[in-house]
Amino acid sequence: MSTTTGTTTGTTPTTASTAAAGGAGTSTRLLMRQVLPLDGDLDVLPLYVDTEPAVLDADKYEIGTNRNARELNAASMRQSTRSGRRLHPDQIESRTALRVTSGESLSFGTYFNAFPASYWRRWSVVSAVRLTVRLRGRGASLVVYKSMARGNSQRVDAVTTGDQDGGTFSFDLTLKPFVDGGWYWYDVLAGDDDVVVESAEWTAEVPAERAQHGTVDIAITTMNRPDFCAELLVQIGEDEALRPLLDEVLVMEQGTDLVSDSEHFPAAREALGDTLRVIEQGNLGGSGGYARGQLESVRKGTATYTMMMDDDVVCEPEGIVRAVTFGDLARRPTIVGGHMFNIYSRSRLHSFGEIVQPWRFWWQSAPGVFHDWDFAARNLRSSRWLHQRIDVDFNGWFMCLVPRQVLEEVGLSLPLFLKWDDSEFGLRAKKAGYPTVTFPGAAVWHVPWSDKNDALDWQSYFHYRNRLVAALLHSPYPKGGRMVRESLNHQIAHLVSMQYSTAELRLRALEDVFAGPEALHAQLATKLPEVRAFVKQFPDAQLEVDPDAFPSVRRQKPPRKGRDDTGVPGRKATLLAAALMPLRQLRPVRELSRRHPEAEVPAMDAKWYRLAKYDSAVVSMNDGTSAAFYQRDPERFRDLMKRTLESHDRLRREWPRLAEEYRASLGAITSPEAWEETLRPWRGTR
């Protein structure tokens, strides 16, 4: 804890640390500044300023020591601590200044304004920071706090403006206690008069060679989202703090509804000027778009970093500045990713850190992470789990900063079209010694993954094929751990659910994996139209928007003893269903089910153990916009089951050979030269 003494310069009181500032061969570097919402949106205010007290959640167990107990206690942890106090938008005086009304106490221990000390402690060259806060107003109190990894907070220091009309106060703070987790933050209490928190900055003395900031090429892949993309460009271009860090903003235009035709594009062009470059190319998916941006950045060679960013996000530009700053001061070249908030409910955190579970080879939240966390209901200071440092394997490319050095050494994106390109890259970089840090305070708002279901429809081909490719490249287990068995289980689940199009696409994906890595580049531009044309023949892939497009629900017999089918079976019932439902698929179908669905099943209830009971059903999609008429087909089931068993037996036998083949080809297929050849038809397009 720092010690401070009050001093006066002119009429402005200051607080000076007894610690020496700076030293030979060092420079002062701004790490982070206090920011407030760009638009004064009340929904996002809890991410910037907190009106509530810290009420530590009911998790009495130390983080990491009793995971099951923590899960059982999750419901109580999510209970709201809000008292109903709210800020008025007029209290936001500028991007950095906030007015605290008389008698009010506000905390900046929030997602965007608390200092993530443990991340700086673990991954950067910074060992101590200086917090400098500028206040205007009499009788104001300023209190600095820190937290430990378990969420317990401690008062570090406090000052008051007294009878003076504000002042500038500095606190020298060590990062030594933050090995496992913890934050710094500050609270402000107004006295009899209003007080304005004009600014707050976190700075550090860093080696002189780290004094200059790096620059970034922002690579945005877009397809038929012109307004969304153009508004994002305006956000990026109009931020004064970000502008000096921009080398180039590259928009890979892969659609027919062009971003340049958006009504917002002239403002984007004006804001970004020659920094903006729009590149038109064929639809090569996210991996093809991002690879183009990576290639342009590497060949240009003027930017320190390339940042991949989705076109359908709302951005906090300060997060880009922080990501670049953190990258500049990292101990070694480091991938710096952002978090994802829900664009429809903007105080809700959707993704805080992800890993690839090696035995299953499946992406998931890192241990200790809760998804869909609402900061408007329970603030940062009241949530134990948010105070531990979360380490990850990769970061989604909705917002991810990659040093150019890493791209030059480990290669560009795999040509996967979409899905698993970002996670595979993170694993590849990690193997080469380049970590990924998902960094608090860097974030975007995006459509949450829970509103999608990419395990069905045409995306299932890419999801499954690319997961297999990534596992062949990176699974530490001789035959992929649980991959083959789990793949077989999922395939059978799709079959008993009458999802024949998905089952067929998965078999096609498996055949393409058997064909080897050389075909990935060749198929990049052709596979999507091929897949979409193929699935049109299947009833379960023929989506209808109009509910009246389907016949009415009728059943030959009512449910036995009036039981409905909405219950979730227990473990024994699930195991019994798993054994019997495949056999049921071989029985003749009920005649009436050919003309009328036997049930309407919402997407949230469309589990295999429910769908397997019907001979037909109308099933809605996850996005809520359409539905399809599923129909059981014993002959198709028999054929698909036979091919499923054969292909999975082959996968199990040939896994070692395939893994060796894919790993030997990885460097070649991710090289700039390979991508230049694939992109040759569109290179030079501007």
C-alpha positions in Angstrom: 0.0 0.0 0.0 1.3 3.4 -0.9 1.6 6.3 1.6 0.7 9.8 0.5 1.1 13.3 1.9 -1.0 16.3 0.9 0.8 19.1 -0.9 -0.3 22.3 -2.5 0.7 23.8 -5.8 -0.9 27.2 -6.3 -4.5 26.7 -5.4 -4.6 23.0 -6.4 -3.9 20.4 -3.8 -2.1 17.3 -4.9 -1.1 14.0 -3.4 2.6 13.0 -3.9 3.9 9.5 -3.3 7.0 9.0 -1.2 8.2 6.4 -3.7 10.6 7.6 -6.4 9.0 7.9 -9.8 10.8 6.5 -12.7 14.5 5.7 -13.2 17.3 5.5 -15.7 16.2 4.0 -19.0 12.5 4.1 -18.3 9.6 6.1 -19.6 6.1 6.7 -18.3 3.4 4.9 -20.3 -0.4 5.3 -20.0 -1.9 1.9 -19.5 -5.5 2.7 -19.1 -7.8 5.7 -18.5 -11.2 6.2 -17.0 -13.9 6.2 -19.8 -17.7 6.6 -19.9 -20.2 5.4 -22.5 -20.1 7.0 -25.8 -23.9 7.3 -26.1 -25.0 7.6 -22.5 -26.9 4.3 -22.8 -28.3 3.5 -19.4 -28.1 -0.3 -20.2 -24.3 -0.2 -20.3 -23.7 2.2 -17.4 -23.2 -0.6 -14.9 -20.1 -1.6 -17.0 -18.6 1.8 -16.4 -19.9 3.2 -13.1 -21.5 1.4 -10.1 -24.1 2.9 -7.8 -24.4 -0.1 -5.6 -22.5 -1.3 -2.6 -20.2 -4.4 -2.7 -22.2 -7.3 -1.3 -19.9 -10.3 -1.8 -21.8 -13.3 -3.1 -22.8 -16.3 -1.1 -20.1 -18.5 -2.4 -18.4 -19.4 0.9 -16.0 -21.9 -0.8 -12.6 -20.8 -2.0 -12.4 -20.5 -5.7 -11.2 -23.7 -7.3 -11.4 -25.9 -4.2 -15.0 -27.2 -4.4 -16.4 -26.8 -7.9 -19.5 -28.8 -7.3 -20.5 -26.7 -4.3 -19.9 -23.6 -6.4 -22.2 -24.8 -9.1 -24.9 -25.7 -6.6 -24.5 -22.2 -5.1 -24.6 -20.5 -8.6 -28.3 -19.5 -8.2 -27.7 -17.6 -5.1 -24.6 -15.9 -6.6 -26.7 -14.6 -9.5 -29.3 -13.0 -7.2 -29.5 -9.2 -7.8 -27.9 -6.8 -5.4 -29.4 -3.8 -7.1 -31.1 -1.2 -4.9 -32.7 0.7 -7.7 -30.3 3.7 -7.6 -29.6 4.9 -11.1 -27.4 7.5 -12.7 -28.9 10.2 -14.9 -27.2 10.5 -18.3 -26.7 14.2 -17.6 -24.1 13.2 -15.0 -21.8 12.1 -17.8 -20.1 15.4 -18.7 -17.6 14.0 -21.3 -15.9 10.8 -22.4 -13.8 10.9 -19.2 -15.7 13.1 -16.8 -18.6 12.2 -14.4 -20.4 14.4 -11.9 -21.2 12.8 -8.6 -24.1 14.6 -7.0 -24.1 15.8 -3.4 -24.1 13.0 -0.8 -23.8 10.3 -3.4 -21.2 7.5 -3.5 -20.1 5.9 -6.8 -17.6 3.2 -7.5 -15.4 2.8 -10.5 -14.8 -0.8 -9.6 -16.4 -1.9 -12.8 -15.7 -3.9 -15.9 -14.4 -1.0 -18.0 -12.8 1.1 -15.2 -11.3 -1.2 -12.6 -7.7 -2.1 -13.2 -7.1 -5.8 -14.0 -4.0 -6.0 -11.8 -3.5 -9.8 -12.0 -3.4 -9.8 -15.8 -0.7 -7.1 -15.8 1.2 -9.0 -13.1 1.2 -12.3 -14.9 1.7 -11.3 -18.5 3.4 -7.9 -18.7 6.7 -6.3 -17.8 4.9 -3.9 -15.5 5.5 -4.4 -11.7 3.9 -1.2 -10.3 1.3 1.3 -11.4 0.4 4.9 -10.5 -3.2 5.9 -10.3 -3.8 9.6 -10.9 -7.3 11.0 -10.3 -8.4 14.6 -11.0 -11.4 15.9 -9.0 -13.3 19.1 -9.0 -15.4 20.0 -6.0 -15.1 20.6 -2.2 -15.5 17.9 0.5 -15.0 15.0 -1.8 -13.5 11.7 -0.6 -11.5 9.3 -2.8 -10.9 5.8 -1.7 -8.6 3.2 -3.4 -9.3 -0.5 -3.0 -7.8 -3.8 -4.2 -9.2 -7.3 -4.3 -7.7 -10.7 -3.8 -8.3 -13.7 -6.0 -11.1 -14.9 -3.7 -12.9 -11.6 -4.2 -12.2 -10.2 -0.8 -11.5 -6.4 -1.0 -9.1 -4.3 1.0 -8.9 -0.5 1.5 -5.6 0.7 0.2 -5.6 4.5 0.7 -7.9 7.5 0.9 -7.8 11.2 0.5 -10.2 14.2 0.6 -10.3 17.5 -1.2 -11.3 19.2 2.1 -12.0 22.9 1.7 -10.1 23.1 -1.6 -11.9 23.1 -4.9 -10.7 19.7 -6.0 -7.2 18.5 -6.8 -5.1 15.9 -8.5 -4.3 12.8 -6.4 -1.7 10.1 -7.2 -1.2 6.6 -5.6 1.7 4.4 -6.3 0.5 0.8 -6.3 2.5 -2.5 -6.4 1.4 -5.5 -8.5 3.2 -8.0 -6.3 0.1 -9.4 -4.4 -1.8 -10.3 -7.6 -0.3 -13.7 -8.6 -3.7 -15.5 -8.8 -6.1 -12.7 -9.4 -7.4 -9.4 -8.2 -8.2 -5.8 -9.3 -7.5 -2.2 -8.2 -10.3 0.4 -8.3 -11.5 3.6 -6.6 -14.7 5.0 -5.2 -15.7 8.6 -4.9 -18.0 10.2 -2.3 -19.4 13.7 -2.8 -19.9 15.9 0.3 -22.2 18.8 0.6 -21.4 19.9 -3.0 -21.4 18.0 -6.3 -18.0 16.7 -7.3 -16.7 16.0 -10.8 -14.3 13.1 -11.5 -12.6 14.8 -14.4 -10.2 12.0 -15.2 -8.4 9.0 -13.9 -5.3 7.4 -15.4 -3.3 4.3 -14.7 0.4 4.8 -15.7 3.6 2.8 -15.3 7.3 3.2 -15.7 8.4 0.9 -18.4 11.7 0.2 -20.2 12.5 3.0 -22.6 12.3 0.7 -25.6 8.7 0.0 -24.7 7.7 3.7 -24.6 6.3 3.9 -28.2 2.9 2.4 -28.9 2.5 -0.1 -31.6 0.1 0.2 -34.5 -2.7 -2.1 -35.7 -4.3 -3.2 -38.9 -8.0 -3.9 -38.1 -9.3 -6.7 -40.4 -13.1 -6.9 -40.7 -14.8 -9.6 -42.8 -18.3 -8.6 -43.9 -21.1 -10.2 -46.0 -24.4 -8.4 -46.5 -24.3 -6.4 -43.3 -23.6 -3.0 -44.8 -25.2 -0.8 -42.1 -23.8 -2.8 -39.2 -20.3 -2.7 -40.7 -20.4 0.9 -41.7 -21.5 2.0 -38.3 -18.6 0.0 -36.8 -16.2 1.8 -39.1 -17.6 5.2 -37.9 -17.1 4.1 -34.3 -13.5 3.2 -35.0 -12.7 6.3 -37.1 -14.2 8.9 -34.8 -12.4 7.9 -31.6 -9.6 10.4 -31.1 -7.6 8.1 -28.7 -7.6 5.2 -31.2 -6.8 7.1 -34.3 -3.0 7.4 -33.8 -2.8 3.6 -33.3 -4.5 2.8 -36.6 -2.2 1.7 -39.5 -5.0 0.6 -41.8 -8.6 -0.6 -41.5 -9.2 -3.4 -44.0 -12.7 -4.4 -44.9 -13.0 -7.7 -46.7 -16.2 -7.3 -48.7 -17.6 -10.8 -49.6 -21.2 -10.0 -50.2 -23.5 -8.5 -52.7 -25.1 -5.9 -50.4 -22.1 -3.7 -50.2 -20.9 -1.7 -47.2 -20.0 1.1 -49.6 -23.7 1.5 -50.4 -24.7 2.0 -46.8 -26.0 5.5 -45.8 -23.4 5.5 -43.0 -20.4 4.8 -45.3 -19.7 8.4 -46.3 -19.2 9.2 -42.5 -16.9 6.2 -42.2 -14.9 7.3 -45.2 -14.6 10.8 -43.8 -13.6 9.6 -40.4 -11.0 7.1 -41.6 -9.8 8.7 -44.8 -6.9 6.9 -46.5 -6.7 4.6 -43.5 -9.8 2.7 -44.8 -9.4 0.1 -47.6 -12.3 -2.0 -48.8 -11.3 -5.2 -50.6 -13.9 -7.1 -52.7 -13.5 -10.8 -53.1 -15.6 -14.0 -53.4 -17.3 -15.5 -50.4 -14.5 -17.4 -48.7 -16.1 -17.4 -45.3 -14.6 -15.9 -42.1 -11.3 -17.7 -42.5 -10.9 -16.6 -46.1 -11.7 -13.0 -45.2 -9.5 -12.9 -42.1 -6.7 -14.6 -44.0 -6.9 -11.9 -46.6 -6.5 -9.3 -43.9 -3.7 -11.2 -42.3 -1.9 -11.6 -45.7 -2.3 -7.9 -46.5 -0.9 -6.9 -43.1 2.0 -9.3 -43.3 3.0 -8.3 -46.8 2.6 -4.6 -46.0 4.8 -5.0 -42.9 4.1 -1.6 -41.3 1.7 -2.5 -38.5 2.8 -4.2 -35.2 -0.5 -6.1 -35.0 -3.5 -7.4 -36.9 -6.8 -7.3 -35.1 -9.6 -9.6 -36.4 -13.1 -8.1 -35.7 -16.6 -9.2 -36.7 -18.7 -6.9 -38.8 -21.8 -7.3 -36.6 -20.5 -5.9 -33.4 -20.8 -2.8 -31.4 -17.3 -1.8 -30.3 -15.9 0.0 -27.3 -12.9 1.7 -29.1 -11.0 2.2 -25.8 -10.8 -1.6 -25.7 -8.7 -1.6 -28.9 -6.4 1.0 -27.4 -6.0 -1.2 -24.2 -5.4 -4.3 -26.3 -2.6 -2.6 -28.2 -1.1 -1.2 -25.0 -1.1 -4.6 -23.3 0.4 -6.2 -26.4 3.2 -3.6 -26.4 4.1 -4.3 -22.7 3.6 -8.1 -22.7 6.6 -10.2 -21.6 6.6 -12.0 -25.0 4.6 -11.6 -28.2 1.1 -12.3 -27.0 -2.3 -12.6 -28.6 -4.7 -10.2 -26.9 -8.4 -11.0 -27.1 -11.5 -9.2 -26.0 -14.7 -10.4 -24.2 -18.1 -10.7 -25.6 -21.2 -9.0 -24.3 -24.8 -9.6 -25.4 -25.8 -7.1 -28.0 -29.5 -7.5 -27.1 -28.9 -7.2 -23.4 -25.9 -5.0 -23.1 -25.0 -5.5 -19.5 -24.8 -9.3 -19.9 -21.3 -10.9 -20.3 -21.5 -13.8 -22.6 -17.9 -15.0 -23.0 -15.2 -14.3 -20.4 -12.5 -16.9 -21.5 -12.4 -20.2 -23.4 -10.4 -23.3 -23.6 -10.4 -26.4 -25.8 -11.0 -29.4 -23.5 -8.3 -31.9 -24.8 -10.0 -35.2 -24.1 -13.3 -34.3 -25.8 -11.6 -31.7 -28.0 -14.4 -29.3 -27.6 -14.4 -25.6 -26.8 -15.9 -24.5 -23.5 -15.7 -21.8 -20.9 -12.5 -21.9 -18.8 -12.7 -23.4 -15.3 -14.3 -21.1 -12.9 -16.2 -19.0 -15.5 -19.9 -18.4 -15.5 -21.5 -17.5 -18.8 -24.3 -15.0 -19.3 -23.4 -12.9 -16.2 -25.5 -9.8 -15.8 -23.4 -6.9 -14.4 -26.6 -4.9 -13.9 -27.8 -7.5 -11.4 -24.5 -8.3 -9.6 -21.5 -6.0 -9.9 -17.9 -6.9 -10.3 -17.1 -6.1 -6.6 -19.8 -8.5 -5.5 -18.8 -11.5 -7.6 -16.1 -13.7 -6.4 -15.4 -15.6 -9.6 -14.6 -12.4 -11.5 -11.6 -11.8 -9.3 -9.6 -14.8 -10.2 -7.4 -14.6 -13.3 -8.8 -16.6 -16.2 -6.2 -18.3 -18.5 -7.3 -19.4 -21.9 -6.3 -21.4 -25.0 -7.7 -19.0 -27.6 -9.9 -16.0 -28.2 -12.7 -15.8 -30.7 -12.0 -13.6 -33.7 -15.0 -11.3 -33.0 -12.2 -9.2 -31.4 -8.6 -10.6 -31.3 -5.3 -8.8 -31.6 -2.4 -10.9 -33.1 1.2 -9.6 -33.3 2.5 -9.6 -36.9 5.5 -11.6 -35.6 3.2 -14.4 -34.6 1.5 -14.5 -38.1 4.9 -14.5 -39.7 6.2 -17.4 -37.6 3.1 -19.7 -37.2 1.3 -18.9 -40.4 -2.1 -17.5 -41.3 -5.6 -18.9 -40.8 -6.4 -22.4 -41.8 -8.7 -22.4 -44.9 -11.8 -23.7 -43.0 -14.4 -21.2 -44.3 -16.0 -20.8 -40.8 -15.8 -22.4 -37.3 -12.7 -23.5 -35.5 -10.3 -21.2 -37.4 -9.8 -19.0 -34.4 -9.5 -21.8 -31.8 -7.1 -23.8 -34.0 -4.9 -20.7 -34.5 -4.8 -20.1 -30.7 -3.7 -23.7 -30.1 -1.1 -23.5 -32.9 0.3 -20.2 -31.5 0.3 -21.7 -28.0 2.4 -24.7 -29.2 4.9 -22.2 -30.7 5.2 -20.4 -27.4 2.8 -17.5 -28.0 0.1 -17.3 -25.3 -3.4 -15.8 -25.6 -4.8 -13.5 -23.0 -8.5 -12.6 -23.0 -8.1 -9.2 -21.5 -10.6 -7.5 -19.2 -11.6 -4.0 -20.4 -11.4 -5.0 -24.1 -14.8 -6.1 -25.4 -17.5 -5.9 -28.0 -21.2 -6.4 -28.0 -22.2 -9.3 -30.3 -25.1 -11.7 -31.0 -24.6 -14.4 -28.3 -23.9 -18.0 -29.4 -26.9 -19.3 -27.4 -29.2 -17.6 -30.0 -27.7 -19.8 -32.7 -27.5 -23.5 -33.4 -24.7 -24.2 -35.8 -24.8 -28.0 -35.2 -27.8 -28.1 -37.6 -28.4 -26.8 -41.1 -25.6 -26.2 -43.6 -23.2 -25.0 -40.9 -23.1 -28.5 -39.4 -20.8 -29.6 -42.3 -18.2 -26.9 -41.5 -18.6 -27.3 -37.7 -17.9 -31.0 -37.8 -15.3 -31.2 -40.5 -13.3 -28.3 -38.9 -13.4 -29.8 -35.5 -12.0 -33.0 -36.8 -9.3 -31.2 -38.7 -8.3 -29.2 -35.5 -8.3 -32.3 -33.4 -6.1 -34.2 -35.9 -3.7 -31.3 -35.7 -3.7 -30.7 -32.0 -5.2 -33.5 -30.0 -2.6 -34.9 -27.5 -4.2 -38.3 -27.5 -3.3 -41.1 -30.0 -6.8 -41.5 -31.4 -8.3 -38.1 -30.5 -9.4 -39.0 -27.0 -13.2 -39.2 -26.9 -13.6 -37.6 -30.4 -14.6 -40.7 -32.3 -17.0 -42.1 -29.7 -18.6 -38.7 -29.2 -18.9 -38.2 -32.9 -20.7 -41.5 -33.2 -23.1 -40.6 -30.4 -23.9 -37.3 -31.9 -24.5 -38.9 -35.3 -26.9 -41.4 -33.9 -28.7 -38.6 -31.9 -29.3 -36.7 -35.2 -30.6 -39.9 -36.9 -33.1 -40.7 -34.2 -34.2 -37.0 -34.2 -35.1 -37.3 -37.9 -32.3 -34.7 -38.8 -31.2 -36.6 -41.9 -29.8 -33.6 -43.7 -27.4 -33.0 -40.8 -26.4 -36.6 -40.6 -25.7 -36.7 -44.3 -23.6 -33.5 -44.1 -21.6 -34.9 -41.3 -20.8 -38.0 -43.3 -19.8 -35.8 -46.2 -17.5 -33.8 -43.9 -15.9 -37.1 -42.7 -15.2 -38.1 -46.3 -13.6 -34.8 -47.0 -11.4 -35.2 -43.9 -10.3 -38.6 -45.3 -9.4 -36.9 -48.6 -6.6 -35.1 -46.8 -5.5 -31.5 -46.1 -4.6 -30.6 -49.7 -8.3 -30.2 -50.7 -9.0 -27.5 -48.1 -7.8 -24.5 -50.2 -9.4 -25.9 -53.4 -12.8 -26.3 -51.7 -12.9 -22.9 -50.0 -14.9 -21.1 -52.6 -17.1 -24.0 -53.8 -18.0 -26.0 -50.7 -20.8 -23.7 -49.4 -22.9 -23.6 -52.6 -22.4 -27.3 -52.9 -23.6 -28.0 -49.3 -26.6 -25.7 -49.6 -27.7 -27.3 -52.9 -27.3 -30.8 -51.4 -29.5 -30.2 -48.3 -32.5 -28.9 -50.3 -33.7 -32.5 -50.9 -34.3 -33.1 -47.2 -37.6 -32.2 -45.5 -35.8 -31.3 -42.2 -33.8 -28.7 -44.1 -36.7 -27.0 -45.9 -37.6 -24.1 -43.6 -40.8 -22.2 -43.6 -41.4 -18.8 -42.1 -45.3 -19.0 -42.2 -46.7 -21.2 -39.5 -49.7 -22.0 -41.8 -47.3 -23.6 -44.2 -47.6 -26.8 -42.2 -50.6 -29.1 -41.7 -52.3 -29.2 -38.4 -51.0 -31.4 -35.6 -52.8 -34.8 -35.4 -52.0 -38.1 -33.7 -53.5 -41.6 -34.3 -53.4 -42.2 -30.6 -53.3 -39.8 -27.6 -50.2 -40.0 -25.3 -50.3 -43.0 -23.1 -52.2 -42.2 -19.8 -52.2 -38.6 -20.8 -48.5 -38.1 -20.3 -46.9 -35.3 -22.3 -43.4 -35.4 -23.7 -42.0 -32.3 -22.2 -40.3 -33.8 -19.1 -36.5 -34.3 -18.9 -35.7 -38.0 -18.3 -33.5 -39.1 -15.6 -30.2 -40.9 -16.1 -31.6 -44.4 -16.2 -34.4 -43.4 -18.6 -31.9 -41.6 -20.8 -29.7 -44.7 -21.1 -32.7 -46.9 -21.8 -33.9 -44.5 -24.5 -30.4 -44.5 -26.0 -30.5 -48.2 -26.3 -34.1 -48.6 -27.6 -34.7 -45.5 -29.8 -32.4 -46.6 -32.6 -34.4 -49.9 -32.8 -37.7 -48.0 -32.9 -36.5 -46.1 -36.1 -36.7 -49.4 -38.0 -40.4 -49.9 -37.3 -43.0 -48.9 -39.9 -44.2 -45.3 -39.6 -47.8 -44.4 -38.7 -49.7 -43.5 -41.8 -51.3 -40.3 -40.5 -47.8 -38.9 -39.6 -47.1 -38.6 -43.4 -49.8 -36.0 -43.7 -49.9 -34.4 -40.3 -47.1 -33.7 -37.8 -47.6 -35.5 -34.5 -46.3 -32.5 -32.5 -45.0 -29.0 -32.6 -41.6 -28.9 -30.8 -39.9 -25.5 -29.8 -36.2 -25.3 -30.5 -35.4 -25.3 -26.8 -37.2 -28.7 -26.4 -35.9 -30.3 -29.5 -33.7 -32.9 -27.7 -33.1 -36.3 -29.2 -34.9 -38.2 -26.5 -38.1 -36.2 -27.3 -38.0 -36.1 -31.1 -37.2 -39.8 -31.2 -40.7 -40.6 -29.9 -42.4 -39.2 -33.0 -42.9 -40.2 -36.5 -43.1 -36.6 -37.6 -43.0 -33.2 -36.0 -42.8 -29.5 -36.8 -39.6 -28.2 -35.2 -38.7 -24.5 -34.9 -35.2 -23.2 -35.3 -33.0 -21.5 -32.6 -33.3 -18.0 -34.1 -37.1 -18.2 -33.9 -37.7 -17.2 -37.5 -38.7 -20.5 -39.1 -39.5 -24.2 -38.7 -39.2 -27.4 -40.6 -41.4 -30.6 -40.9 -39.4 -33.6 -39.7 -40.5 -37.0 -40.9 -39.2 -40.4 -39.9 -37.9 -42.5 -42.8 -36.8 -46.1 -41.8 -35.1 -46.9 -45.1 -33.0 -43.7 -45.0 -32.3 -44.4 -41.3 -31.0 -47.9 -42.1 -28.8 -46.6 -44.9 -27.4 -43.8 -42.9 -26.8 -45.9 -39.8 -24.8 -48.5 -41.9 -22.6 -45.8 -43.4 -22.2 -44.1 -40.0 -20.8 -47.2 -38.4 -18.5 -47.9 -41.3 -17.1 -44.4 -41.4 -16.5 -44.1 -37.7 -14.7 -47.5 -37.6 -12.5 -46.2 -40.4 -11.9 -42.9 -38.5 -10.8 -44.9 -35.5 -8.4 -47.0 -37.5 -6.9 -44.3 -39.6 -6.7 -41.5 -37.0 -2.9 -41.9 -36.4 -2.2 -41.8 -40.2 -4.5 -38.8 -40.7 -3.0 -36.9 -37.8 0.5 -37.4 -39.1 -0.6 -36.3 -42.6 -2.4 -33.1 -41.4 0.4 -32.1 -39.1 3.0 -32.5 -41.8 1.0 -30.2 -44.1 0.1 -27.5 -41.6 2.9 -25.2 -42.4 2.3 -25.3 -46.1 -1.4 -24.8 -46.1 -1.3 -21.8 -43.7 1.6 -20.1 -45.4 1.3 -16.7 -47.0 2.3 -18.3 -50.3 -0.6 -20.8 -50.2 -3.1 -18.1 -49.4 -1.7 -15.9 -52.2 -2.4 -18.6 -54.7 -6.0 -19.1 -53.3 -6.6 -15.4 -53.3 -5.0 -14.8 -56.7 -8.4 -14.1 -58.5 -9.1 -11.2 -56.1 -5.6 -9.9 -55.3 -5.3 -6.2 -56.1 -9.1 -5.7 -55.8 -9.8 -2.5 -54.0 
